[in-house]
Amino acid sequence: MSLRHALLGLLDARPASGYDLLKTFETSMANVWPATQSQVYGELGRLTDAGLLEVSAEGARGRKEYTITDPGRAELRTWLLAPEPPRPVRSEMLLRVFFLDRIAADRARAYLTAQGAAAEARGAGLAALEESVPWDDGPLSTYGRIALEYGKRQAAMQASWAAWAAAQIPADTSAWDGATGGAPAGGGEGGAADRAAENQ
């Protein structure tokens, strides 16, 4: 449902064409909610059919400019004020961490180091994006930078965690041979990992 609300939010600021909206997604929202051209144009059609948007202008080559309607604004505000529905938390990366004792210690450390490198790359990419966006004093820039900062801080945390985690693996794991591994997933260290997964 969030794609439709993202489009309503953008059009609540100003009328725009599907092309304009797609470019905004590509430059400022792709890191939190990516959308393809077919998804954007399809959703614009559905929102128009539902009376939440209207076509306010038409130009050459079938270009349409969309404007939000009063019911569209009401839908946007209802969504903003509604509590976020609970969702199951899944992290394939943390699921693998539970079973890293099944491979050699150096390979386990290499896996965690690679996770840290990937997080650092994400952080660098977000920093480059921050430098490339023409920010202004408008609300989209203000709240866009807040969302971008979340991504940068999350990437930094994940990189720091990966370095710490790699250092926790003993150099000699021969004593673990034949062992079934640590605490069950429902408690102890498993519970801590579950809580960590909530931040993924």
N, C-alpha and C positions, 0 to 999 in steps of 0.2 A: 504493500500500500504506500510505501514512502516515496516512490517515484512520483505518483500523482500529487502528493503533498509538496514535494520539492518543486514541481512545476507551478503549482498554485502559489507557493511562496515567492518564486521568481517573478511571476506575473502580477503578484500583488504590489510589487515595487514599480513595475512599468510594463506596458504592452511589449510584446516581442514576437518574432517569428520562430518557427521551429528551428531554423538554422542558428539563430541567435542563442536560443536556449541550449542547443547541443554544444555550441562553443563554450558557453558558460560551464556546462558540465565537464567538458574536457579540460578546462583551465583551472577550475576551482573546486569541483565537487567529486572528481573522479576517484580521489583517495578515500572518500567516505561512502559514496554511493554511485558507482559507475553505471552508465547507461549507454546503450547503443542507439544509432540513428533510428532503427526500426522501433525500438522501445519508446523513444521520445515521441516520435510521430504517431505511433499507435495510441499512446496514452493521451496525447492532445486530442485525437479524434474521440476517444471515449469520454473525456472530460467535457468536450463540446456537446456530445450527444446527451450527456447527463445534465446539461444546463449550467455547469460550473464555470465554463469558459464560453466566450463568443468570438467569432471572427470579426474583428473590427476594421480590417482593411485587406484588400487583395491587390497583388501587383503582378509584374511580369513573371512568366514561367510558373504560374500557379503559386507564387509566394503568398502566404497568409500570415497576417499579424493577429495575435490572440490577445484578448483582454479578459481579466477575471470578472466574474459577475458577483452580485451580492451573495447568492447561495454559495459561490465558490469561496468567498471570504469567510462565510460562516463555517464551511467545512474545514478550512485551514485552521481557524481558531479553535474549533472543537478538537482537532487532532493535536494542536500544540498544548492544550490544557489537559488532555486525557492522560492518565498514567500509562507508561509504556508497558505493553503486555509482557509477561515473563516468557523467556525463551530458553530451551535447553542449551547448556554450555558445552561446546565440543572443541577440543584442540587436538588435532592429530599429532602435533609436535610433542605436547606433554604426554599424550598416550604412549608415544614411543619412548619417552624418558623412563617410564615405569619399567621398561624391559631392556634397557641398555646393558644390563649385566649379562644378557645373552650373547653379546659380542665382545671382542677383545677390548681391553681398557683403552688402548690407544685409539681404536676406532670410535669408541664412545666419546672420548674427549674431542676427537676430530668432528664428530657430529655436532656437539655442542658449540665448538668453535665456529663451525660453519653457520650455525644459527645466529651467533653473535655478529659474524661478518654480514649476514643478510640484514640484520637489524640496523647495523651501522650504515649499510647502503641505503636502506629505507630512510633513515634519518638524514643522510646527505642529500637524497633526492628531494625530501621535503624542504630542506634548507635552500636548495637551488630553486625550488618552486617559489618559495617565499621571496627570493631575490628577483624573480622574473615577473611576478604579478604586479601590475600597476595599481597599487593600493591607493585608496582615497579615504575620505572621512565619512563615507556613507555606511549604512548599516550592513550591507553585504560584506564589505571589507572588514568592518569591526568584528562581526561574528565569524566570518571566514577565517580571520587570523586566530581567533580563539580556538576554532576547530583544528586548524593547522598546528597550533602549539600543542594540542593534545597528542596528535600523531608524533610530533618530534619528541615529546617527553616519553611517550610509550616506547618508541624505538630506542631511546637512550636507556630506559629501564631494562628492556629486553636484552640489549647488548651487555649491560652490566651484570644481569642475572646469568647470562650464558658464560661469561668469564668466570663468575663465582662457581657455577655448577661444574664446569670443566675441572676446576681445582679441587672439587670434592671427591673425585674418583681416585682411589688409591693407585699408586704406581704398581703394586702387586695385588692382584685380585684372585690369586690362586686359592686362597682360603674360601672363596665363594663357590668354587667348583662343586656342582651338584646341589647347591642351595636353591631355594625357590624364590629368593629375593625378599625385599623389605616388607613394610607394613601393608595390610590389606587396603584396598582403595577406599573403603568407607571410613577409615579412621587413621590416627597417627599421621605419618608423613603423607599418606595418600590424601587425607583431608586437607593438608596444607597445599598439596598440588592442585586439588579441586578448587581451592580458593584462588590459587594463582591463575587457574584457567579462566576465571571470571574476568580477568583483565586482558584476555587475548582478543 
